[in-house]
């Protein structure tokens, strides 16, 4: 799994200090053409334990020149760090020409028990892989008192 500086330890996850307060985890990764491959997972943001995600956005450069084929999922990354299993953005073609993809699915309404990484998983490889920037923006809040 590839990791942005945000989740590689440079900026630890921030836990909200009051109920209702919304925080943001924002990370970027400069992917090379060699690493832009099928089944690649890129961790961009971190959701602290005891928090609930509100929204997840991917901002992606054009990562596929020639005949576009790349398809990605976005959301919470599984414990094995090899796929997105809490899918908030499903089967997106945003990386075919570059652009923005926002959450359309919200599989998590309960707080996570452990810190969870959020990012992008390439489910279908690029026709012709190219380098580019991938950015993830996760908004989240603490669970309310008493669950």
C-alpha beads as a LAMMPS data file, in Angstrom:
LAMMPS data file: protein, C-alpha beads

147 atoms
146 bonds

1 atom types
1 bond types

-500.0 500.0 xlo xhi
-500.0 500.0 ylo yhi
-500.0 500.0 zlo zhi

Masses

1 110.0

Atoms # bond

1 1 1 0.000 0.000 0.000
2 1 1 1.185 3.490 -0.847
3 1 1 0.816 6.172 1.842
4 1 1 0.560 9.955 1.715
5 1 1 2.748 11.931 4.113
6 1 1 -0.463 12.613 6.030
7 1 1 -0.895 8.959 7.056
8 1 1 2.755 7.893 7.050
9 1 1 3.272 9.477 10.465
10 1 1 4.059 13.097 9.639
11 1 1 0.632 14.368 10.742
12 1 1 -1.188 12.228 13.323
13 1 1 -4.969 11.957 13.254
14 1 1 -6.740 14.676 15.262
15 1 1 -9.592 13.717 17.591
16 1 1 -12.362 16.327 17.946
17 1 1 -12.360 18.019 21.351
18 1 1 -16.132 18.597 21.451
19 1 1 -19.306 16.970 20.132
20 1 1 -20.516 18.238 16.796
21 1 1 -17.149 19.681 15.776
22 1 1 -16.230 18.750 12.198
23 1 1 -12.580 18.124 11.345
24 1 1 -10.749 17.463 8.086
25 1 1 -8.018 15.012 7.136
26 1 1 -6.458 16.031 3.812
27 1 1 -3.701 14.097 2.047
28 1 1 -2.037 13.882 -1.352
29 1 1 0.114 11.320 -3.128
30 1 1 2.200 11.787 -6.266
31 1 1 1.833 8.454 -8.041
32 1 1 4.332 7.390 -10.695
33 1 1 3.323 5.587 -13.878
34 1 1 5.163 2.483 -12.609
35 1 1 3.037 2.381 -9.429
36 1 1 -0.234 3.219 -11.243
37 1 1 -1.255 -0.436 -11.548
38 1 1 -4.282 -2.690 -11.078
39 1 1 -5.168 -3.443 -7.439
40 1 1 -2.979 -0.615 -6.086
41 1 1 -4.215 0.962 -2.834
42 1 1 -3.254 4.520 -1.872
43 1 1 -3.898 5.717 1.710
44 1 1 -4.558 9.463 1.847
45 1 1 -6.422 10.329 5.081
46 1 1 -6.897 9.059 8.610
47 1 1 -10.119 8.652 10.621
48 1 1 -9.414 8.497 14.389
49 1 1 -10.975 5.837 16.607
50 1 1 -14.351 6.899 17.995
51 1 1 -15.153 9.069 14.966
52 1 1 -17.692 8.893 12.141
53 1 1 -16.934 9.913 8.521
54 1 1 -19.218 12.576 7.073
55 1 1 -17.879 12.940 3.525
56 1 1 -14.984 11.755 1.374
57 1 1 -13.777 13.461 -1.794
58 1 1 -11.174 12.355 -4.334
59 1 1 -9.462 14.928 -6.552
60 1 1 -7.469 13.085 -9.186
61 1 1 -5.303 14.033 -12.155
62 1 1 -5.751 12.263 -15.490
63 1 1 -3.969 8.962 -14.725
64 1 1 -4.850 7.199 -17.973
65 1 1 -3.719 8.354 -21.423
66 1 1 -4.780 6.680 -24.646
67 1 1 -7.985 4.632 -24.387
68 1 1 -9.207 5.314 -20.824
69 1 1 -9.947 2.246 -18.713
70 1 1 -8.990 3.062 -15.109
71 1 1 -11.710 2.584 -12.473
72 1 1 -11.313 3.332 -8.754
73 1 1 -13.117 2.942 -5.447
74 1 1 -12.713 5.383 -2.565
75 1 1 -13.352 5.015 1.155
76 1 1 -12.110 3.185 4.244
77 1 1 -9.217 0.804 3.665
78 1 1 -9.407 -2.755 5.036
79 1 1 -7.113 -4.170 7.760
80 1 1 -5.005 -6.037 5.184
81 1 1 -4.372 -2.652 3.498
82 1 1 -5.047 -4.085 0.051
83 1 1 -8.544 -2.793 -0.784
84 1 1 -11.298 -0.350 0.126
85 1 1 -13.938 -2.237 2.110
86 1 1 -15.951 0.736 3.412
87 1 1 -16.846 2.026 -0.041
88 1 1 -18.029 5.648 -0.215
89 1 1 -17.103 6.212 -3.890
90 1 1 -17.847 3.189 -6.073
91 1 1 -16.557 2.309 -9.546
92 1 1 -15.553 5.888 -10.352
93 1 1 -13.983 6.823 -13.693
94 1 1 -12.650 10.139 -12.301
95 1 1 -9.023 9.157 -13.040
96 1 1 -9.743 8.616 -16.761
97 1 1 -9.697 12.354 -17.489
98 1 1 -9.068 13.872 -14.061
99 1 1 -11.595 15.573 -11.846
100 1 1 -13.507 15.276 -8.577
101 1 1 -15.523 12.387 -7.133
102 1 1 -17.581 12.751 -3.937
103 1 1 -19.209 10.243 -1.646
104 1 1 -22.447 8.781 -2.886
105 1 1 -22.499 5.836 -0.475
106 1 1 -22.376 6.038 3.315
107 1 1 -21.737 2.535 4.707
108 1 1 -20.583 3.733 8.140
109 1 1 -22.949 5.280 10.646
110 1 1 -21.271 3.931 13.774
111 1 1 -17.893 5.214 14.950
112 1 1 -14.808 3.194 14.015
113 1 1 -13.181 1.280 16.877
114 1 1 -9.606 1.770 15.656
115 1 1 -7.909 4.390 13.512
116 1 1 -8.934 3.756 9.898
117 1 1 -7.123 4.876 6.761
118 1 1 -9.134 6.300 3.862
119 1 1 -7.988 6.394 0.265
120 1 1 -8.314 5.084 -3.250
121 1 1 -8.095 1.577 -4.700
122 1 1 -7.524 0.967 -8.419
123 1 1 -9.987 -1.781 -9.386
124 1 1 -9.328 -1.675 -13.131
125 1 1 -5.894 -0.727 -14.467
126 1 1 -5.251 2.261 -16.706
127 1 1 -5.098 1.645 -20.460
128 1 1 -1.819 3.576 -20.473
129 1 1 -0.720 4.510 -16.955
130 1 1 0.719 7.985 -16.358
131 1 1 1.963 9.840 -13.286
132 1 1 -0.200 12.316 -11.425
133 1 1 -1.528 13.673 -8.145
134 1 1 -4.218 12.006 -6.050
135 1 1 -5.818 13.998 -3.214
136 1 1 -8.280 12.815 -0.606
137 1 1 -10.344 15.021 1.705
138 1 1 -12.166 13.335 4.599
139 1 1 -14.521 15.228 6.913
140 1 1 -15.481 13.589 10.190
141 1 1 -16.836 14.153 13.691
142 1 1 -16.711 12.442 17.075
143 1 1 -19.492 10.132 18.124
144 1 1 -22.118 11.797 20.276
145 1 1 -21.952 11.270 24.029
146 1 1 -23.391 7.875 24.903
147 1 1 -23.163 6.565 21.327

Bonds

1 1 1 2
2 1 2 3
3 1 3 4
4 1 4 5
5 1 5 6
6 1 6 7
7 1 7 8
8 1 8 9
9 1 9 10
10 1 10 11
11 1 11 12
12 1 12 13
13 1 13 14
14 1 14 15
15 1 15 16
16 1 16 17
17 1 17 18
18 1 18 19
19 1 19 20
20 1 20 21
21 1 21 22
22 1 22 23
23 1 23 24
24 1 24 25
25 1 25 26
26 1 26 27
27 1 27 28
28 1 28 29
29 1 29 30
30 1 30 31
31 1 31 32
32 1 32 33
33 1 33 34
34 1 34 35
35 1 35 36
36 1 36 37
37 1 37 38
38 1 38 39
39 1 39 40
40 1 40 41
41 1 41 42
42 1 42 43
43 1 43 44
44 1 44 45
45 1 45 46
46 1 46 47
47 1 47 48
48 1 48 49
49 1 49 50
50 1 50 51
51 1 51 52
52 1 52 53
53 1 53 54
54 1 54 55
55 1 55 56
56 1 56 57
57 1 57 58
58 1 58 59
59 1 59 60
60 1 60 61
61 1 61 62
62 1 62 63
63 1 63 64
64 1 64 65
65 1 65 66
66 1 66 67
67 1 67 68
68 1 68 69
69 1 69 70
70 1 70 71
71 1 71 72
72 1 72 73
73 1 73 74
74 1 74 75
75 1 75 76
76 1 76 77
77 1 77 78
78 1 78 79
79 1 79 80
80 1 80 81
81 1 81 82
82 1 82 83
83 1 83 84
84 1 84 85
85 1 85 86
86 1 86 87
87 1 87 88
88 1 88 89
89 1 89 90
90 1 90 91
91 1 91 92
92 1 92 93
93 1 93 94
94 1 94 95
95 1 95 96
96 1 96 97
97 1 97 98
98 1 98 99
99 1 99 100
100 1 100 101
101 1 101 102
102 1 102 103
103 1 103 104
104 1 104 105
105 1 105 106
106 1 106 107
107 1 107 108
108 1 108 109
109 1 109 110
110 1 110 111
111 1 111 112
112 1 112 113
113 1 113 114
114 1 114 115
115 1 115 116
116 1 116 117
117 1 117 118
118 1 118 119
119 1 119 120
120 1 120 121
121 1 121 122
122 1 122 123
123 1 123 124
124 1 124 125
125 1 125 126
126 1 126 127
127 1 127 128
128 1 128 129
129 1 129 130
130 1 130 131
131 1 131 132
132 1 132 133
133 1 133 134
134 1 134 135
135 1 135 136
136 1 136 137
137 1 137 138
138 1 138 139
139 1 139 140
140 1 140 141
141 1 141 142
142 1 142 143
143 1 143 144
144 1 144 145
145 1 145 146
146 1 146 147
